[in-house]
Amino acid sequence: MKLNPLRLKTLYKYIGNEIWPPLAASLAVFVFIVLAARIINISEWVVNHGVRLSQMMGMISYLLPSMILFALPAAVLMAVFIAFHRLSGDNEIQALKSSGIGLYQMLPPVVLISTVCLAAALFISLLGAPWGHRSFKDLIFRIAQSKADLGIQERIFSEPFNGITFYVNGFSPEGRKMQDVFLVDRRDPSSTHTIVAREGRIVSWPESRTIAVRFKDGTVFVSGRKEAGVRTIRFDAYELSIGLDDIMPALTARQLSPKEMSFGQLTRLLEDRKEKDSGYHEALMEMVERFSVPCAVFLMGIIGVPLGAQLRAGGRLVGIVVSFVVFLLYYLLLAGFRSIGETGVVSPAVGSWIPVFFLLVGCIWLLRRAARERTINILDRFFPVQET
């Protein structure tokens, strides 16, 4: 039967309007759940490290792209599932089939929305998420710098960093210069370093995200926990390095991690790194996942069609449960093959695509069964249709 193009356009618009609202709501809910898990750590930084509210909001905004990328596959799946589950539950799919419109003819609006989400995921994966990770670390470094400046006061014992106590007779914030410095470094559990110097200056290197204190004309006293004596070292110049681990241990990284690198930087890293060690595999895995995860977003949307069309019982709760289970299985596969790929047992170029391959096979199998009106036995067992 030849269908009226205007009729199909109306149908596509109708199905699209069924998908967009739950997509926005699902994405907001999933991002909120992920954010709630991270906000606990950020709140600890506010309490323990004096992070301002504006800096806290900056942290959240920088983490948002990676949160959206993580939540997008589940949100797309849930939105399409809920839309087609509603159409199936109200017998609208049966009515459409009786009027000559098959399941495959209902796919174009889903394909369009899934393609838009794929493009969004690809943009976030290639540009947004690396920028967010990099900006987040840079913000932490700026917090570390300001903490060093604000934490040091003249003729007062202060501890701007964990395990490092300062006492200075004079301090100039403009030049970051200290006069008559007394410093105790207890970061090493096996020994304590006490530094007495005529002058000190705080210096920083944003590129490597490190801070250091340069001393002039002083003495270092080293006392070991298991040693009876104290070693004395005279110096004209001495430098004490302070990393981000001394202010926020979970964020130690003097070099860009693969998650922070642009696609070009990852490519150059892989070209320069001839030795295929764990770092090489990690970088290759990150590069491949920037394409495999957006493909998974697209397939999640398509899978939602047969799943939603086949289930008619249980209401929206069924959509939430089934979508979460499929999403969980995908991420368990992704995490598992990521761990295996980083060891080199399975090539990262192959391992990152295996979860997508399973989604593709499942998508084709479910669509063919749904188009032939064959039920999915395992779903019927858990969500039987109530006869009236």
C-alpha positions in Angstrom: 0.0 0.0 0.0 1.3 3.4 -1.0 1.2 5.8 1.9 0.4 9.5 1.7 3.6 11.5 2.3 1.6 14.1 4.3 0.3 11.3 6.4 3.7 9.9 7.0 5.0 13.4 7.9 2.3 13.7 10.5 3.1 10.3 11.9 6.8 11.1 12.1 6.1 14.4 13.9 3.8 12.6 16.3 6.4 9.9 17.2 9.1 12.6 17.5 6.9 14.5 20.0 6.6 11.3 22.0 10.4 11.0 22.2 11.8 14.5 22.9 10.1 15.2 26.3 11.2 11.9 27.9 14.7 12.3 26.3 15.2 15.7 28.0 13.8 14.4 31.3 15.8 11.2 31.3 19.0 13.0 30.4 18.4 15.5 33.3 17.7 12.7 35.8 20.8 10.6 34.8 23.1 13.7 34.8 21.7 14.6 38.3 22.4 11.1 39.6 26.0 11.2 38.3 26.4 14.7 39.6 25.1 13.7 43.0 27.9 11.1 43.3 30.5 13.7 42.4 29.1 16.6 44.5 30.0 14.8 47.7 33.7 15.0 46.9 33.4 18.6 45.7 31.6 19.5 48.9 34.6 18.0 50.9 36.9 20.3 49.0 34.7 23.3 49.9 34.8 22.3 53.6 38.4 21.1 53.8 40.2 23.2 51.2 38.3 26.5 51.3 37.1 26.3 47.7 34.7 29.2 47.0 31.1 28.6 45.7 32.1 30.2 42.3 35.0 27.7 42.0 32.6 24.9 42.9 30.2 25.9 40.2 33.2 26.0 37.8 34.1 22.5 38.7 30.6 21.3 38.0 30.4 23.0 34.7 33.8 21.5 33.6 32.6 18.0 34.6 29.2 18.4 32.9 30.3 17.3 29.3 31.7 14.0 30.6 28.5 13.5 32.7 26.3 14.1 29.7 28.4 11.7 27.5 28.0 9.0 30.2 24.3 9.5 30.6 23.3 10.0 26.9 23.2 6.3 25.9 20.8 5.5 28.8 18.7 8.6 28.2 18.2 7.9 24.5 17.3 4.3 25.1 14.9 5.2 27.9 13.2 7.9 25.8 12.6 5.8 22.8 11.5 2.8 24.9 9.0 4.9 26.9 7.6 6.4 23.7 7.0 3.1 21.9 5.9 1.4 25.1 3.2 4.0 25.4 2.2 3.6 21.8 2.1 -0.2 22.2 0.2 0.0 25.5 -2.5 2.2 24.0 -2.7 -0.2 20.9 -1.6 2.6 18.6 1.1 0.5 17.0 -1.5 -2.2 16.2 -3.8 0.5 14.7 -0.9 1.8 12.6 -0.1 -1.8 11.4 -3.7 -2.4 10.5 -3.6 0.7 8.3 -0.6 -0.5 6.4 2.2 1.2 8.4 4.8 -1.4 9.5 7.4 -1.1 12.3 10.2 -0.2 9.8 8.2 2.7 8.6 8.0 4.1 12.1 11.8 4.2 12.3 12.7 7.4 10.5 12.0 9.8 13.4 13.9 7.5 15.7 16.8 7.4 13.3 16.8 11.2 13.0 16.7 11.7 16.8 19.4 9.0 17.3 21.6 10.6 14.7 21.2 14.0 16.4 22.3 12.4 19.7 25.2 10.6 17.9 26.4 14.0 16.6 26.1 15.5 20.0 27.9 12.6 21.6 30.7 12.8 19.0 31.1 16.6 19.6 31.3 16.1 23.3 33.6 13.1 23.0 36.1 14.8 20.7 35.9 18.3 22.0 33.7 18.9 25.1 34.9 16.1 27.4 38.7 16.7 26.9 38.2 20.4 27.3 36.2 19.8 30.5 38.8 17.4 32.0 41.7 19.8 31.1 39.9 22.9 32.4 39.0 21.0 35.6 42.6 20.2 36.3 43.7 23.8 35.5 41.1 25.1 37.9 42.4 22.8 40.7 45.9 24.1 39.9 44.7 27.7 40.3 43.1 26.8 43.6 46.4 25.3 44.7 48.2 28.5 43.7 45.8 30.8 45.6 45.9 28.4 48.6 49.6 28.8 48.8 49.4 32.6 48.5 46.5 33.1 50.9 47.6 30.4 53.4 51.0 32.0 54.2 50.9 34.9 56.7 53.7 36.8 58.4 54.8 35.5 61.9 52.0 32.9 62.0 52.4 29.1 61.7 50.3 28.1 58.7 49.7 24.8 56.8 48.5 25.7 53.3 49.3 22.2 52.0 48.9 18.9 53.7 52.0 18.0 55.7 53.8 21.3 55.1 54.0 23.9 57.8 55.3 27.5 57.1 56.5 30.2 59.4 57.9 33.4 57.7 59.0 36.7 59.2 58.0 38.6 56.1 55.9 37.8 53.1 55.2 39.9 49.9 52.1 38.6 48.0 53.0 40.6 44.8 56.4 39.0 44.4 55.5 35.8 46.3 58.7 36.4 48.3 59.3 35.2 51.9 61.9 36.5 54.3 63.4 34.4 57.1 61.6 31.2 56.3 61.1 28.2 58.6 59.4 25.2 56.9 58.6 21.7 58.2 57.9 19.0 55.5 56.2 15.9 57.0 54.9 14.4 53.7 57.4 11.5 53.7 56.3 9.1 56.5 59.9 7.9 56.9 61.5 11.3 57.5 60.9 14.9 58.3 62.7 17.8 56.5 63.1 21.1 58.4 64.2 24.0 56.2 65.6 27.3 57.6 66.4 29.9 54.9 67.1 33.6 54.6 64.8 33.9 51.6 62.1 31.9 49.8 59.9 32.4 46.7 56.8 30.5 45.5 57.0 29.7 41.8 54.6 27.7 39.6 54.5 26.1 36.2 50.9 25.9 34.8 51.9 23.6 31.9 53.0 20.8 34.3 50.7 21.9 37.1 53.4 22.0 39.7 54.3 24.5 42.4 57.6 24.8 44.1 59.3 26.9 46.8 62.8 28.1 46.0 65.0 28.8 49.0 68.3 30.8 49.1 71.0 30.6 51.7 69.8 28.1 54.3 70.0 24.7 55.9 68.0 21.5 55.7 67.7 19.3 58.8 66.7 15.7 57.9 65.5 13.5 60.8 64.5 9.9 60.1 61.9 8.1 62.1 64.2 5.2 62.7 67.4 7.2 62.9 68.8 8.6 66.2 70.7 11.5 64.6 69.9 14.5 62.4 71.6 15.1 59.0 72.4 18.7 58.2 72.7 20.0 54.7 73.9 23.6 53.9 72.8 25.1 50.6 72.9 28.3 48.6 69.9 27.3 46.6 67.3 24.6 47.2 63.9 23.8 45.6 61.0 22.1 47.3 58.4 20.7 44.9 54.7 20.7 45.8 52.3 18.7 43.5 48.5 18.7 43.3 48.5 15.6 45.4 49.4 17.8 48.4 46.2 19.6 48.1 43.8 17.2 46.4 45.2 13.6 46.2 42.7 12.4 43.7 43.8 14.8 41.1 47.6 14.2 40.8 48.8 14.5 37.2 51.8 16.5 36.1 51.2 15.5 32.5 48.0 15.5 30.5 46.2 12.3 30.9 44.6 10.7 27.7 41.2 12.0 28.8 42.5 15.6 28.7 44.1 15.3 25.3 42.6 16.5 22.1 42.4 14.1 19.2 45.5 15.5 17.6 47.5 15.2 20.9 46.4 11.6 21.2 47.5 10.9 17.7 50.9 12.5 18.2 51.3 10.6 21.5 50.6 7.3 19.8 53.0 8.1 16.9 55.8 9.1 19.3 55.3 6.2 21.7 56.8 3.2 19.9 56.8 1.0 23.0 53.4 -0.6 23.4 53.1 -0.4 27.2 50.1 0.2 29.4 50.3 4.0 28.7 50.2 3.3 24.9 47.2 1.0 25.3 45.4 3.5 27.6 45.8 6.2 25.0 44.7 4.0 22.1 41.6 2.9 24.1 40.7 6.5 24.8 41.0 7.4 21.1 38.8 4.5 19.9 36.2 5.1 22.6 35.7 8.6 21.4 34.1 7.1 18.3 32.6 3.8 19.7 30.6 5.5 22.5 28.7 7.8 20.1 27.9 4.8 17.9 26.5 3.1 21.0 24.3 6.2 21.6 22.8 5.7 18.1 22.2 2.0 18.5 20.7 2.5 22.0 18.0 4.6 20.4 17.2 2.0 17.7 17.1 -0.8 20.2 14.4 1.1 22.2 11.9 0.6 19.3 11.5 -3.2 19.3 11.9 -3.3 23.1 9.1 -0.7 23.6 6.9 -2.2 20.9 7.1 -5.7 22.4 6.2 -4.8 26.0 2.7 -3.7 26.7 2.5 -4.3 30.5 4.0 -2.6 33.5 3.7 1.1 32.7 6.7 3.4 32.6 8.4 1.6 35.4 9.1 -1.2 32.9 10.8 1.2 30.6 13.0 2.5 33.4 14.0 -1.0 34.5 14.6 -2.5 31.1 16.5 0.5 29.9 18.7 0.5 33.0 19.5 -3.2 32.6 20.5 -2.8 28.9 22.5 0.3 29.8 24.2 -1.6 32.7 25.1 -4.6 30.5 26.6 -2.3 27.9 28.8 -0.4 30.4 29.8 -3.6 32.1 31.1 -4.9 28.7 32.7 -1.5 28.0 34.5 -1.4 31.4 35.5 -5.1 31.1 37.0 -4.8 27.7 38.6 -1.4 28.6 40.5 -3.1 31.5 41.5 -6.0 29.2 42.5 -3.6 26.4 44.7 -1.5 28.6 46.7 -4.6 29.5 47.3 -5.4 25.9 45.7 -8.9 26.0 43.1 -7.7 23.5 43.9 -4.9 21.1 42.2 -1.7 22.3 41.2 -1.0 18.7 39.1 -4.3 18.9 38.1 -4.3 22.5 36.4 -0.9 22.3 34.1 -2.0 19.5 33.0 -5.4 21.0 30.3 -3.8 23.2 29.1 -1.9 20.1 29.1 -5.1 18.1 26.9 -6.8 20.7 24.5 -3.8 20.5 24.4 -4.0 16.7 23.6 -7.7 16.7 21.0 -7.3 19.4 19.4 -4.4 17.5 19.1 -6.4 14.3 17.7 -9.4 16.1 15.2 -7.5 18.1 14.0 -5.4 15.1 13.5 -8.6 13.0 11.5 -10.3 15.7 9.4 -7.2 16.4 8.7 -6.6 12.7 7.5 -10.2 12.4 5.4 -9.7 15.6 7.4 -12.4 17.5 7.6 -11.8 21.2 10.8 -11.7 23.2 10.4 -14.7 25.5 12.6 -13.5 28.3 10.6 -10.2 28.5 7.3 -12.0 28.4 8.5 -14.1 31.4 9.1 -11.0 33.6 6.5 -8.7 32.2 3.5 -10.8 31.0 0.6 -9.0 29.4 -2.6 -9.1 31.5 -5.5 -10.5 29.6 -8.8 -8.6 29.9 
